[in-house]
Amino acid sequence: MYNIIERFIQKMTKEDVNNFAISKNINLSSDELDYIYEFIKKNYQTMLQNPKLFNIERYRSHFSEENFPKINKVLQEYMQKYGNYL
């Protein structure tokens, strides 16, 4: 499973991140998009190793008041849906 995720993230573009956000009704600013893209690229392995320890609240200041709850909701939905596979 990790190999599949790793290959996906290696090929992932900012456009992919933005399109996913838009599909979830999240309109990221260019700063938010840059931050989340770089964060995923740099930290995905740590997040996958310890998904239950990831605390998105630590990163609240990097997102707008409007976007943070939406991002948190999507994260929680995906953790419930796919967390057992990690």
Salt bridges, closest charged atoms under 4 A:
ASP34 OD1 - LYS14 NZ 2.68
GLU57 OE1 - ARG60 NE 3.06
GLU66 OE2 - LYS70 NZ 3.40
